[in-house]
Amino acid sequence: MSTRAFARLGMSLVASWWLAACGDQTSGSLAFVPDAGASRAPACTRTQDCELNRVCQPSAGETVSRCQVPTGRCTPERVRVDCYPDARCESGSSGEGSCSFRPPVRVVFQTSSSIALERPNRESDLPVGAGVLLQWSPLRGVNGAVTVAAIMDATPTLDVATGRIRNHQSVKWIWSSAEPGGPVMDGTVPLRYGRAGVDRNGAPGAMYSGDTLPQGTYYWFVFSTVRGEVVASSVAQSFRVGLPVPDLRRCTTVSDCFESAADALLYDCVQSACRRRCASNVDCETGVCALGAAPPAGGRRGAYCEAGDVNAGDGGVASRGD
């Protein structure tokens, strides 16, 4: 593939990204804390009137709202009532979702055909030094389609005035089926066959010549073009290389507790220790969000993940596996 042709692909990549937040299809058991004392809970008009681990919700059989421990369950149209402030409703296949502080999965291109990403997925924690193999469901029934896969170390930021992505420097790896560079299976590519990012004009970098990534949080996606027009696209999905920041790691500011700005809502620096925040079990590595426990002094509104045995409950909190 010529440099000019690859540059056109790069320019299409840089010029055409259009982001819109959406929920993914993650499912799983949610934290549930029955609030037997809801009828005795203080009346409220807004969540800011309540203790830090409670939200202001309508009370069954009453005309007033009361400060209650959230269940962690939600519906998108009620997210401000069901969840803590700053949390979103991560949709499930049943229509009911889970409250979450995690960054949303992002739509890349608005297309009628979608490409399903298989691995790595947003639950993946790859060890440092492990080979990264991208897998997705290949596009079928489209003649002459060129497929492009890309990895960024930040979510794309759109410049509305120009229609271009401001953070082109965040593209750390890119691959095109028009220049496979080796025996690549349909829908599967190791990093060694890609290029080391693109420059501001969309021109590709040198061959990547390796299969690993440095420690950090990444976002990857795949799209297909026909005669320069994007005909199918995946979402931009996150995955992580390296272990997550351990709970109680020492910190000076909250920025010491996460590797990507997209994860800022998931952490607090409380009394010089990193703590993992949660709005339901889906936010916790242990699968247990202590919704019923009061946040530590100095913490933000919300709950914190339990440490230790993932099946150990606290105040009625259900584990992710229940």
PAZAPA-4460 file (N, C-alpha, C; in steps of 0.05 Angstrom, whole numbers, plus 32768, in hexadecimal, padded with zeros to 4 digits):
% residues 322
    n_x    n_y    n_z   ca_x   ca_y   ca_z    c_x    c_y    c_z   seq   type   mol
   8011   7FE8   8000   8000   8000   8000   8012   8019   8000     1      M     A
   800C   802C   7FEF   801C   8044   7FED   8019   8056   8005     2      S     A
   802E   8066   800A   802C   8079   8021   8015   808D   801C     3      T     A
   8010   8095   8003   7FFA   80A7   7FFE   7FDF   809A   8005     4      R     A
   7FDC   8081   7FFD   7FC3   8073   8002   7FBF   8070   8020     5      A     A
   7FD4   8069   802E   7FD2   8065   804B   7FCC   8080   8058     6      F     A
   7FD8   8096   804E   7FD3   80B0   8059   7FB6   80B7   8056     7      A     A
   7FA9   80B0   803F   7F8D   80B5   803C   7F7D   80A7   8051     8      R     A
   7F85   808E   8057   7F77   807F   806C   7F7B   808D   8087     9      L     A
   7F93   8096   808C   7F98   80A5   80A5   7F88   80BE   80A6    10      G     A
   7F86   80CC   8090   7F76   80E5   8090   7F59   80DF   8095    11      M     A
   7F4F   80C8   8089   7F33   80C1   808E   7F30   80BB   80AC    12      S     A
   7F43   80AE   80B8   7F42   80A8   80D4   7F41   80C1   80E5    13      L     A
   7F53   80D4   80DE   7F54   80ED   80EE   7F3C   80FF   80E9    14      V     A
   7F33   8100   80D0   7F1E   8114   80CA   7F02   810A   80D0    15      A     A
   7EFD   80F0   80D3   7EE2   80E6   80D3   7ED8   80DD   80EE    16      S     A
   7EE9   80DC   8102   7EDF   80D2   811C   7ECA   80E5   8127    17      W     A
   7EB3   80D9   812E   7E9D   80E9   8139   7E94   80DA   8151    18      W     A
   7E97   80E6   8169   7E92   80D7   8182   7E76   80DD   818D    19      L     A
   7E6A   80C9   8198   7E51   80CC   81A7   7E51   80B7   81BD    20      A     A
   7E4B   80BF   81D6   7E4B   80AC   81EC   7E34   8098   81E9    21      A     A
   7E3A   807F   81F0   7E25   806B   81F0   7E2C   8056   8204    22      C     A
   7E19   8047   820E   7E1F   8032   8220   7E27   8019   8211    23      G     A
   7E37   8008   821D   7E3D   7FEE   8210   7E29   7FDA   821A    24      D     A
   7E2E   7FC1   8213   7E1B   7FAC   8219   7E25   7F9B   8230    25      Q     A
   7E35   7FA6   8242   7E40   7F97   8259   7E29   7F8E   826B    26      T     A
   7E29   7F76   8273   7E15   7F6C   8286   7E23   7F61   829E    27      S     A
   7E13   7F5A   82B2   7E1F   7F4F   82CB   7E0D   7F56   82E2    28      G     A
   7E11   7F47   82F8   7E02   7F4D   8310   7E0A   7F68   831B    29      S     A
   7DF7   7F76   8327   7DFB   7F90   8331   7DFA   7F91   834F    30      L     A
   7E07   7FA5   835B   7E05   7FA8   8378   7DE9   7FAE   837F    31      A     A
   7DDF   7FA2   8395   7DC4   7FA8   839E   7DC4   7FAA   83BC    32      F     A
   7DBC   7FC1   83C6   7DBB   7FC6   83E2   7D9E   7FCC   83EA    33      V     A
   7D8F   7FB9   83F5   7D74   7FC0   83FD   7D74   7FD5   8412    34      P     A
   7D64   7FE9   840F   7D63   7FFF   8422   7D4A   7FFD   8433    35      D     A
   7D4C   7FEB   8447   7D34   7FE6   8457   7D2A   7FFE   8465    36      A     A
   7D3C   8011   846A   7D34   8029   8479   7D2D   8040   8467    37      G     A
   7D25   803B   844E   7D20   8050   843B   7D0A   8063   8445    38      A     A
   7CF6   8057   8452   7CDF   8068   845B   7CE8   807B   8472    39      S     A
   7CFE   8074   847F   7D08   8085   8495   7D1F   8097   848C    40      R     A
   7D27   8094   8472   7D3D   80A4   8468   7D34   80C1   8466    41      A     A
   7D48   80D4   8468   7D41   80F0   8467   7D34   80F8   844C    42      P     A
   7D21   8109   844D   7D15   8114   8434   7D2A   8126   8427    43      A     A
   7D28   8129   840C   7D3C   8139   83FD   7D2F   8143   83E4    44      C     A
   7D3C   8157   83D9   7D34   8162   83BE   7D4A   815E   83AA    45      T     A
   7D63   8158   83B2   7D79   8154   83A0   7D8E   8142   83AE    46      R     A
   7D9E   8135   839F   7DB1   8122   83AA   7DC6   8131   83BC    47      T     A
   7DCC   814A   83B5   7DDF   8159   83C6   7DD6   815C   83E3    48      Q     A
   7DBC   8158   83E8   7DB1   815A   8403   7DB7   8141   8413    49      D     A
   7DC1   812B   8407   7DC4   8111   8414   7DE1   810C   841C    50      C     A
   7DE4   80F7   842C   7DFF   80ED   8432   7E0D   80E4   8419    51      E     A
   7E28   80E3   841A   7E37   80DF   8401   7E32   80C4   83F4    52      L     A
   7E28   80B0   8402   7E23   8096   83F6   7E06   8092   83EF    53      N     A
   7DF6   80A7   83EF   7DDA   80A5   83E9   7DD2   80B7   83D2    54      R     A
   7DBB   80B1   83C6   7DB0   80C2   83B1   7D93   80C9   83B8    55      V     A
   7D8A   80DF   83AE   7D6E   80E7   83B3   7D5C   80DA   839E    56      C     A
   7D4B   80C8   83A8   7D3A   80B8   8396   7D1D   80B9   839F    57      Q     A
   7D0A   80B7   838D   7CED   80B5   8395   7CEA   809D   83A7    58      P     A
   7CDA   80A0   83BB   7CD5   808A   83CE   7CBA   807D   83C8    59      S     A
   7CBA   8063   83C7   7CA1   8054   83C0   7C8B   805A   83D4    60      A     A
   7C74   8060   83C9   7C5D   8065   83D9   7C5C   8081   83E6    61      G     A
   7C70   8092   83E0   7C71   80AD   83EB   7C72   80C1   83D5    62      E     A
   7C6B   80D9   83DC   7C6D   80EF   83C9   7C87   80FE   83CA    63      T     A
   7C98   80F7   83DD   7CB2   8104   83E0   7CC9   80F2   83D7    64      V     A
   7CDF   80FE   83D1   7CF8   80EE   83CC   7D08   80ED   83E6    65      S     A
   7D17   80D7   83E8   7D27   80D3   8401   7D44   80CB   83F9    66      R     A
   7D56   80D0   840C   7D72   80C9   8409   7D75   80AB   840C    67      C     A
   7D7D   809C   83F7   7D7E   807F   83F8   7D98   8075   83EC    68      Q     A
   7DA0   805D   83F6   7DB7   8050   83EA   7DAF   8046   83CE    69      V     A
   7DBD   804C   83B9   7DB5   8043   839E   7DB9   8025   839B    70      P     A
   7DAA   8019   8389   7DAD   7FFC   8384   7DC4   7FF6   8371    71      T     A
   7DCC   800A   8361   7DE0   8005   834C   7DD3   7FFE   8332    72      G     A
   7DB8   7FF9   8332   7DA9   7FF4   8319   7D9F   800E   830F    73      R     A
   7D9A   8010   82F5   7D92   8029   82E9   7D85   8024   82CE    74      C     A
   7D76   8038   82C5   7D6D   803A   82A9   7D77   8055   829F    75      T     A
   7D7F   8056   8285   7D8C   806E   827B   7D7C   8088   8280    76      P     A
   7D62   8086   827D   7D52   809E   8280   7D4F   80A7   829D    77      E     A
   7D57   8096   82B0   7D56   809D   82CD   7D71   809E   82D9    78      R     A
   7D86   80A1   82C9   7DA1   809E   82D5   7DA6   80B3   82EB    79      V     A
   7D9B   80CB   82E9   7DA0   80DF   82FD   7D92   80D9   8317    80      R     A
   7D7E   80C8   8316   7D70   80C0   832E   7D7B   80A6   8339    81      V     A
   7D82   8093   8328   7D8B   8079   8331   7DA8   8078   833A    82      D     A
   7DB9   808A   832F   7DD6   8088   8333   7DE1   80A0   8342    83      C     A
   7DFA   809D   834B   7E09   80B4   8356   7E0E   80C9   8340    84      Y     A
   7E11   80E2   8348   7E1A   80F6   8334   7E34   80EE   8327    85      P     A
   7E38   80F4   830E   7E4F   80EE   82FE   7E4F   80D1   82F4    86      D     A
   7E3D   80C0   82FD   7E3B   80A5   82F3   7E28   80A5   82DB    87      A     A
   7E2B   8090   82CA   7E1A   808D   82B3   7E0D   8072   82B5    88      R     A
   7DF9   806D   82A5   7DEB   8053   82A5   7DF6   8042   828E    89      C     A
   7E05   802D   8296   7E11   801B   8282   7DFC   8006   827B    90      E     A
   7DF2   8007   8262   7DDB   7FF8   825A   7DE0   7FDA   825A    91      S     A
   7DCC   7FCB   8260   7DCD   7FAE   825F   7DBA   7FA3   824A    92      G     A
   7DBC   7F8A   8243   7DAB   7F7E   822E   7D8E   7F7E   8235    93      S     A
   7D88   7F7E   824F   7D6C   7F7C   8258   7D5E   7F97   8259    94      S     A
   7D6D   7FAC   8253   7D62   7FC7   8254   7D68   7FD5   826E    95      G     A
   7D6E   7FC5   8283   7D77   7FD0   829D   7D95   7FD1   829D    96      E     A
   7DA1   7FE6   82A8   7DBE   7FE8   82A7   7DCA   7FEA   82C3    97      G     A
   7DE3   7FF0   82C4   7DF1   7FF4   82DD   7DFE   800F   82DE    98      S     A
   7DFD   801C   82F5   7E0B   8036   82F9   7E29   8031   82F8    99      C     A
   7E37   8044   82EC   7E54   8040   82E9   7E62   805B   82E6   100      S     A
   7E7A   805C   82F2   7E8C   8073   82EF   7EA0   806E   82D8   101      F     A
   7E9F   8057   82CC   7EB2   8050   82B7   7EAC   8061   829E   102      R     A
   7EC1   8067   828E   7EBC   8076   8275   7EAB   8066   8262   103      P     A
   7E99   8073   8252   7E88   8064   8240   7E97   805A   8228   104      P     A
   7E8C   8045   821C   7E95   803D   8202   7E8C   8052   81EE   105      V     A
   7E9D   8058   81DA   7E97   806E   81C8   7E92   8064   81AC   106      R     A
   7E7E   8071   819F   7E79   806C   8182   7E8F   807B   8173   107      V     A
   7E9B   806E   815F   7EAF   807B   814F   7EA3   8087   8136   108      V     A
   7E9A   8076   8124   7E8C   8080   810B   7E6E   8078   810E   109      F     A
   7E5D   808A   8105   7E41   8084   8104   7E3B   8075   80EA   110      Q     A
   7E38   805B   80EC   7E33   804A   80D4   7E1C   8037   80DA   111      T     A
   7E10   802D   80C5   7DFA   801A   80C8   7E04   7FFE   80CF   112      S     A
   7E1D   7FF8   80C7   7E29   7FDE   80CC   7E3D   7FE0   80E3   113      S     A
   7E3C   7FCE   80F6   7E4F   7FCF   810C   7E62   7FB7   810B   114      S     A
   7E7A   7FBC   8116   7E8E   7FA7   8119   7E91   7FA1   8137   115      I     A
   7E8F   7F87   813E   7E91   7F7F   815A   7EAE   7F7A   8161   116      A     A
   7EB7   7F87   8177   7ED2   7F82   8181   7ED1   7F6A   8194   117      L     A
   7EE5   7F59   8191   7EE6   7F41   81A2   7EFA   7F42   81B8   118      E     A
   7F13   7F48   81B1   7F27   7F4B   81C6   7F3E   7F5C   81BC   119      R     A
   7F4B   7F6B   81CE   7F45   7F6D   81EB   7F2B   7F7C   81EF   120      P     A
   7F1E   7F77   8206   7F06   7F86   820C   7F0A   7F97   8225   121      N     A
   7EF6   7FA6   822D   7EFA   7FBA   8242   7EFE   7FAE   825D   122      R     A
   7EFA   7F93   8260   7F00   7F86   8279   7F1C   7F7A   8279   123      E     A
   7F2A   7F7D   8262   7F45   7F71   8260   7F5A   7F81   8270   124      S     A
   7F69   7F73   827F   7F81   7F7E   828C   7F99   7F6D   8283   125      D     A
   7FA7   7F77   826F   7FBD   7F67   8264   7FD7   7F6D   8273   126      L     A
   7FE7   7F59   8279   8000   7F5E   8287   8013   7F6E   8276   127      P     A
   8023   7F7E   8282   8038   7F8C   8274   804A   7F78   8266   128      V     A
   8050   7F7C   824C   8061   7F69   823E   8052   7F53   822F   129      G     A
   8038   7F52   8234   8028   7F3D   8226   8022   7F47   8209   130      A     A
   8022   7F34   81F7   801B   7F3A   81DB   7FFE   7F42   81D8   131      G     A
   7FF9   7F57   81C8   7FDE   7F61   81C4   7FD5   7F57   81A8   132      V     A
   7FBF   7F48   81A8   7FB3   7F3E   8190   7F97   7F49   818D   133      L     A
   7F91   7F58   8178   7F77   7F64   8174   7F66   7F50   8164   134      L     A
   7F4D   7F4D   816E   7F3A   7F3B   8160   7F1F   7F48   815E   135      Q     A
   7F12   7F46   8147   7EF8   7F51   8143   7EE9   7F40   812F   136      W     A
   7ECF   7F45   812D   7EBF   7F36   8119   7EC2   7F44   80FE   137      S     A
   7ECE   7F38   80EA   7ED3   7F45   80D1   7EBA   7F4C   80C2   138      P     A
   7EBB   7F61   80B2   7EA5   7F69   80A1   7EA1   7F56   808A   139      L     A
   7E88   7F4D   8086   7E82   7F39   8071   7E71   7F45   805B   140      R     A
   7E73   7F3B   8043   7E61   7F42   802E   7E66   7F5D   8021   141      G     A
   7E7D   7F6A   8026   7E83   7F84   801A   7E9D   7F81   800A   142      V     A
   7E9B   7F83   7FF0   7EB2   7F80   7FDE   7EC3   7F99   7FDF   143      N     A
   7EDD   7F94   7FE0   7EF0   7FAA   7FDE   7EF3   7FBB   7FF7   144      G     A
   7EE9   7FB2   800E   7EEB   7FC1   8027   7F07   7FC1   8031   145      A     A
   7F11   7FD7   803B   7F2B   7FD9   8049   7F25   7FDD   8067   146      V     A
   7F31   7FCD   8077   7F2C   7FCE   8094   7F44   7FDB   80A2   147      T     A
   7F3E   7FEC   80B5   7F52   7FFA   80C4   7F4D   7FF6   80E2   148      V     A
   7F62   7FEF   80F1   7F60   7FED   810E   7F74   8001   811A   149      A     A
   7F6C   800D   8130   7F7C   8022   813D   7F7B   801F   815B   150      A     A
   7F91   8026   8168   7F93   8027   8186   7F9C   8043   818E   151      I     A
   7F8E   804F   81A1   7F95   8069   81AC   7F99   8067   81CA   152      M     A
   7FA8   8079   81D5   7FAB   8079   81F2   7F9A   808E   81FF   153      D     A
   7F86   8099   81F0   7F72   80AB   81FB   7F5A   80AA   81E8   154      A     A
   7F42   80B1   81F3   7F2B   80B2   81E1   7F2F   80CA   81CE   155      T     A
   7F26   80C7   81B5   7F29   80DC   81A1   7F1A   80F6   81AA   156      P     A
   7F26   810D   81A4   7F1A   8127   81AA   7F15   8135   8190   157      T     A
   7EFB   813A   818A   7EF4   8145   8170   7EF6   8163   8170   158      L     A
   7F01   816E   815C   7F01   818B   8157   7EE8   8190   8145   159      D     A
   7ED3   819B   8151   7EBA   819E   8142   7EBD   81B0   812A   160      V     A
   7ECE   81C5   812D   7ED1   81D8   8117   7EDE   81CC   80FE   161      A     A
   7EF1   81BA   8102   7EFF   81AE   80EB   7EF6   8191   80E5   162      T     A
   7EE8   8184   80F8   7EE1   8169   80F4   7EF8   8156   80F7   163      G     A
   7F0E   815F   8102   7F26   814F   8106   7F2A   8148   8124   164      R     A
   7F39   8133   8129   7F3F   812C   8144   7F58   813C   814D   165      I     A
   7F54   8149   8163   7F6B   815A   816D   7F82   8148   8177   166      R     A
   7F7C   8132   8184   7F91   8122   8190   7F9B   810B   817E   167      N     A
   7FA3   8113   8165   7FAD   80FE   8152   7FC6   80F1   815E   168      H     A
   7FD4   80FF   816F   7FEC   80F4   817C   7FE6   80DD   818E   169      Q     A
   7FCC   80DA   8196   7FC4   80C4   81A7   7FC0   80A9   8198   170      S     A
   7FC2   80AA   817D   7FC1   8091   816D   7FDC   8084   8170   171      V     A
   7FDD   806E   817F   7FF7   8061   8184   7FFC   804A   8171   172      K     A
   7FE7   8040   8164   7FEB   8029   8152   7FD4   802A   813D   173      W     A
   7FDA   8023   8124   7FC6   8022   8110   7FCD   800D   80FB   174      I     A
   7FB9   7FFF   80F1   7FBD   7FE9   80DE   7FA8   7FEB   80C8   175      W     A
   7FAF   7FE4   80AF   7F9C   7FE3   8099   7F9F   7FC8   808B   176      S     A
   7F88   7FBD   8083   7F88   7FA4   8075   7F94   7FA8   8059   177      S     A
   7F97   7FC1   8050   7FA4   7FC6   8036   7FC2   7FC3   8038   178      A     A
   7FCD   7FC2   8050   7FE9   7FBE   8054   7FEE   7FAC   806C   179      E     A
   7FE7   7F92   8069   7FE8   7F80   8080   8005   7F7B   8089   180      P     A
   8018   7F7B   8077   8034   7F77   807F   803B   7F5B   8088   181      G     A
   8028   7F49   8085   802D   7F2D   808D   8014   7F1D   808D   182      G     A
   8015   7F04   8095   7FFE   7EF2   8095   7FEA   7EF9   80AB   183      P     A
   7FD6   7F09   80A5   7FC2   7F11   80B9   7FA8   7F04   80B4   184      V     A
   7F9C   7EF7   80C8   7F82   7EEA   80C4   7F6C   7EFF   80C3   185      M     A
   7F57   7EF8   80B6   7F40   7F0B   80B4   7F34   7F10   80CF   186      D     A
   7F36   7F29   80D8   7F2B   7F30   80F3   7F3E   7F2C   8109   187      G     A
   7F57   7F27   8104   7F6C   7F23   8119   7F86   7F2F   8110   188      T     A
   7F92   7F3F   8121   7FAC   7F4B   811A   7FBD   7F4F   8133   189      V     A
   7FD6   7F46   8133   7FE9   7F4D   8148   7FF4   7F69   8143   190      P     A
   7FFE   7F75   8158   8008   7F91   8155   801F   7F93   8142   191      L     A
   802F   7F7F   813F   8048   7F82   812F   8042   7F8A   8112   192      R     A
   802A   7F85   8108   8023   7F8B   80EC   8018   7FA7   80E8   193      Y     A
   8017   7FB7   80FD   800C   7FD2   80FB   8021   7FE7   80F9   194      G     A
   8019   8000   80FB   802A   8017   80F9   802A   8026   8114   195      R     A
   803F   8035   8119   8042   8044   8133   8034   805F   8130   196      A     A
   8019   805F   812F   800A   8078   812F   800A   8086   8114   197      G     A
   7FFF   809F   8115   7FFE   80B0   80FD   8007   80CC   8105   198      V     A
   8010   80DB   80F1   8017   80F7   80F7   7FFF   8109   80F3   199      D     A
   8002   8123   80F6   7FEB   8135   80F5   7FDE   8137   80DA   200      R     A
   7FEC   812D   80C5   7FE0   812D   80AA   7FD4   8112   80A3   201      N     A
   7FD5   80FF   80B6   7FCA   80E4   80B1   7FDD   80D0   80A6   202      G     A
   7FF6   80D8   80A2   800A   80C5   8097   8012   80B1   80AC   203      A     A
   8015   8098   80A5   801B   8083   80B9   8038   8084   80C2   204      P     A
   803D   807A   80DB   8058   8079   80E5   8066   8060   80DB   205      G     A
   807D   805A   80E8   808C   8042   80E1   807E   8029   80E9   206      A     A
   8087   8012   80DF   807C   7FF9   80E7   807F   7FF5   8105   207      M     A
   806A   7FEB   8112   806A   7FE9   8130   807F   7FD4   8139   208      Y     A
   8082   7FBE   812B   8097   7FAA   8130   8098   7FA0   814D   209      S     A
   8081   7F9C   8159   8080   7F90   8174   8063   7F89   8179   210      G     A
   805E   7F7A   818F   8043   7F71   8196   803A   7F7A   81B1   211      D     A
   8049   7F8C   81BE   8042   7F95   81D9   803C   7FB3   81D9   212      T     A
   802F   7FBC   81EE   802A   7FD8   81F3   8034   7FE0   820F   213      L     A
   803C   7FF9   8213   8044   8001   822E   802B   8000   8241   214      P     A
   8031   8001   825B   801B   8001   826E   8009   801A   826A   215      Q     A
   7FEF   8016   826D   7FDC   802C   826A   7FC1   8022   8261   216      G     A
   7FAF   8035   825E   7F94   8030   8254   7F92   8038   8237   217      T     A
   7F86   8027   8226   7F85   802C   8209   7F68   8029   81FF   218      Y     A
   7F64   8034   81E7   7F4A   8033   81DA   7F4E   8029   81BD   219      Y     A
   7F40   8014   81B5   7F44   800A   819A   7F2A   8007   818B   220      W     A
   7F2B   8008   8171   7F13   8006   8161   7F1B   7FFE   8145   221      F     A
   7F07   7FF5   8136   7F0B   7FEB   811A   7EF5   7FF8   8109   222      V     A
   7EFD   7FFF   80F0   7EE9   8008   80DD   7EF1   7FFF   80C1   223      F     A
   7EDD   7FFE   80AF   7EE1   7FF5   8093   7ED8   800B   8080   224      S     A
   7EE7   800E   806B   7EE0   8022   8056   7EDE   8015   803B   225      T     A
   7ECD   8021   802A   7ECB   801A   800E   7ECD   8034   7FFE   226      V     A
   7EE1   8035   7FED   7EE6   804D   7FDD   7EE7   8067   7FEE   227      R     A
   7EF3   8064   8006   7EF7   807B   8017   7EE0   8081   802A   228      G     A
   7ECA   8073   8028   7EB3   8078   8039   7EB1   8062   804E   229      E     A
   7EAE   806B   8067   7EAB   8058   807E   7E90   804A   807C   230      V     A
   7E91   802F   807A   7E78   8020   8077   7E71   8010   8090   231      V     A
   7E84   800C   80A1   7E7F   7FFD   80BA   7E94   8005   80CF   232      A     A
   7E8C   8004   80E8   7E9E   800C   80FD   7E97   7FFE   8118   233      S     A
   7EAB   7FFB   8128   7EA7   7FF2   8144   7EA5   800A   8156   234      S     A
   7EA0   8005   816F   7EA3   801A   8184   7EC1   801C   818A   235      V     A
   7EC8   8031   8199   7EE3   8033   81A4   7EE2   8027   81C0   236      A     A
   7EF1   8012   81C4   7EEF   8002   81DD   7F0A   8004   81EC   237      Q     A
   7F08   8006   8206   7F20   8008   8216   7F2A   7FED   821F   238      S     A
   7F44   7FEC   8225   7F50   7FD5   8232   7F69   7FE0   8240   239      F     A
   7F74   7FD0   8252   7F8A   7FD9   8262   7FA2   7FC6   8261   240      R     A
   7FBA   7FD1   8260   7FD2   7FC2   8261   7FDF   7FC8   827C   241      V     A
   7FE4   7FB4   828C   7FEF   7FB8   82A7   7FD9   7FB6   82BB   242      G     A
   7FE0   7FB0   82D4   7FCD   7FAD   82E9   7FC0   7FC8   82F0   243      L     A
   7FA6   7FC7   82F9   7F9A   7FE0   8301   7FA8   7FEC   831A   244      P     A
   7FA3   8006   831E   7FAF   8013   8336   7FA4   8005   834F   245      V     A
   7FB5   7FFB   8360   7FAB   7FED   8378   7F9D   7FFF   838B   246      P     A
   7F88   7FF5   8397   7F7A   8004   83AC   7F8E   800A   83C3   247      D     A
   7F8C   8022   83CE   7F9C   802A   83E4   7FB9   8031   83DC   248      L     A
   7FBF   8032   83C2   7FDA   803C   83BB   7FDD   8059   83C4   249      R     A
   7FF5   8060   83CC   7FF9   807B   83D6   7FF7   808F   83BF   250      R     A
   7FEC   80A7   83C6   7FE8   80BB   83B2   7FEA   80D7   83BF   251      C     A
   7FF0   80EB   83AF   7FF0   8106   83B7   7FD7   8115   83AC   252      T     A
   7FD1   810F   8393   7FB8   8119   8386   7FAB   8102   8378   253      T     A
   7F91   8106   8370   7F82   80F1   8363   7F8F   80E9   8348   254      V     A
   7F9F   80FB   833B   7FAC   80F4   8322   7FC1   80DE   8326   255      S     A
   7FC9   80D9   833F   7FDC   80C3   8344   7FCF   80A8   8343   256      D     A
   7FB4   80A8   8341   7FA5   808F   8344   7F9B   8083   832A   257      C     A
   7F9F   8090   8313   7F96   8085   82FA   7FAA   808C   82E4   258      F     A
   7FA9   807C   82CE   7FBB   8080   82B8   7FAF   808F   82A1   259      E     A
   7F95   808F   829F   7F87   809D   8289   7F72   80B0   8295   260      S     A
   7F71   80C8   828A   7F5D   80DC   8294   7F41   80D1   8292   261      A     A
   7F3C   80BF   8280   7F21   80B3   827D   7F19   80A4   8296   262      A     A
   7F2C   809C   82A7   7F26   808C   82BF   7F25   809E   82D8   263      D     A
   7F25   80B8   82D5   7F27   80CA   82EC   7F10   80C6   82FF   264      A     A
   7EF8   80C0   82F5   7EE1   80BD   8307   7EE2   80A4   8317   265      L     A
   7EF3   8091   8310   7EF5   8077   831D   7F06   8077   8336   266      L     A
   7F14   808D   833B   7F27   808D   8352   7F24   80A6   8363   267      Y     A
   7F2C   80A3   837C   7F2F   80B9   838F   7F4A   80B6   839C   268      D     A
   7F56   80CD   83A4   7F6D   80CC   83B6   7F63   80D6   83D1   269      C     A
   7F5F   80C3   83E3   7F53   80C9   83FD   7F67   80C3   8413   270      V     A
   7F6E   80D7   8423   7F81   80D4   8439   7F9B   80C7   842E   271      Q     A
   7FA4   80D1   8417   7FBD   80C9   840A   7FBD   80AC   8400   272      S     A
   7FA5   80A1   83FB   7FA4   8086   83F1   7F90   8085   83DA   273      A     A
   7F96   8076   83C4   7F84   8074   83AD   7F6D   8061   83B5   274      C     A
   7F55   8069   83AE   7F3E   8058   83B2   7F2E   8056   8398   275      R     A
   7F23   803F   8392   7F13   803A   837A   7EF6   8040   8380   276      R     A
   7EEB   8054   8372   7ECF   805C   8376   7EBE   8049   8365   277      R     A
   7EA4   8047   836D   7E92   8036   835E   7E76   8040   8361   278      C     A
   7E66   803B   834C   7E49   8041   834D   7E39   8028   834C   279      A     A
   7E46   8011   8347   7E3A   7FF6   8349   7E52   7FE3   8347   280      S     A
   7E4B   7FC9   8348   7E60   7FB4   8348   7E71   7FB5   832F   281      N     A
   7E66   7FBE   8318   7E75   7FBC   82FF   7E8E   7FCE   82FF   282      V     A
   7E90   7FE1   8312   7EA7   7FF2   8313   7EBE   7FE6   8323   283      D     A
   7EBB   7FCF   8330   7ECF   7FC5   8342   7EDD   7FAC   8337   284      C     A
   7EF7   7FAB   833B   7F07   7F94   8334   7EFE   7F7C   8345   285      E     A
   7EF7   7F80   835E   7EEE   7F6B   836F   7ED1   7F63   836A   286      T     A
   7EC2   7F73   835B   7EA6   7F6E   8356   7E94   7F76   836D   287      G     A
   7E9E   7F84   8381   7E8E   7F8B   8398   7E90   7FA9   839D   288      V     A
   7E7A   7FB7   839A   7E78   7FD4   839F   7E69   7FD8   83B9   289      C     A
   7E76   7FE4   83CD   7E6A   7FE7   83E7   7E57   7FFF   83E8   290      A     A
   7E40   7FFC   83DB   7E2E   8013   83D8   7E23   801C   83F3   291      L     A
   7E20   8009   8406   7E15   8010   8420   7E28   801D   8433   292      G     A
   7E42   801C   842D   7E56   8027   8440   7E5B   8044   843B   293      A     A
   7E5D   8054   8450   7E62   8071   844C   7E7E   8075   8440   294      A     A
   7E81   8087   842D   7E9B   808D   8422   7EAF   8097   8437   295      P     A
   7EC9   8093   8434   7EDC   809D   8447   7EDC   80BB   8448   296      P     A
   7EE5   80C6   845E   7EE7   80E4   8460   7EF8   80EF   844A   297      A     A
   7EED   8103   843C   7EFC   810F   8426   7EF5   8103   840B   298      G     A
   7EE5   80EE   840A   7EDD   80E2   83F1   7EC7   80F1   83E3   299      G     A
   7EC4   80EA   83C9   7EAE   80F6   83BA   7E94   80E6   83BE   300      R     A
   7E7E   80F1   83B3   7E65   80E3   83B5   7E67   80C9   83A5   301      R     A
   7E5D   80B4   83B1   7E5F   809A   83A4   7E66   8084   83B8   302      G     A
   7E6E   806E   83AE   7E77   8057   83BE   7E93   804F   83B6   303      A     A
   7E9E   803B   83C5   7EB9   8032   83C0   7EBA   8014   83BF   304      Y     A
   7ECC   8009   83AF   7ECE   7FED   83AB   7ED8   7FDF   83C4   305      C     A
   7ECD   7FC7   83C9   7ED6   7FB6   83DE   7EF0   7FA9   83D7   306      E     A
   7F01   7FA5   83EA   7F1A   7F96   83E5   7F16   7F7A   83EF   307      A     A
   7F28   7F68   83E6   7F27   7F4D   83F1   7F15   7F3A   83E1   308      G     A
   7F08   7F28   83EF   7EF8   7F13   83E3   7EE1   7F1F   83D3   309      D     A
   7EDF   7F18   83BA   7ECA   7F23   83A9   7EAF   7F1A   83B1   310      V     A
   7EAC   7F05   83C1   7E92   7EFB   83CA   7E8B   7F05   83E6   311      N     A
   7E9C   7F15   83F1   7E97   7F20   840C   7E84   7F37   8409   312      A     A
   7E6C   7F35   8414   7E59   7F4B   8412   7E5C   7F5E   8429   313      G     A
   7E51   7F76   8425   7E51   7F8A   843A   7E37   7F99   8438   314      D     A
   7E26   7F96   844D   7E0D   7FA5   844C   7DFA   7F9D   8436   315      G     A
   7DFC   7F84   842D   7DE9   7F7B   8419   7DF3   7F7E   83FD   316      G     A
   7E0C   7F87   83F9   7E17   7F8B   83DE   7E1B   7F70   83D1   317      V     A
   7E11   7F6C   83B9   7E14   7F53   83AA   7E2E   7F54   839A   318      A     A
   7E3B   7F3E   8397   7E53   7F3D   8387   7E4C   7F3B   8369   319      S     A
   7E5F   7F41   8358   7E5A   7F40   833B   7E51   7F25   8332   320      R     A
   7E5B   7F10   833F   7E54   7EF5   8337   7E39   7EEB   8341   321      G     A
   7E2B   7EFA   8352   7E12   7EF0   835C   7DFC   7EF0   8347   322      D     A
***
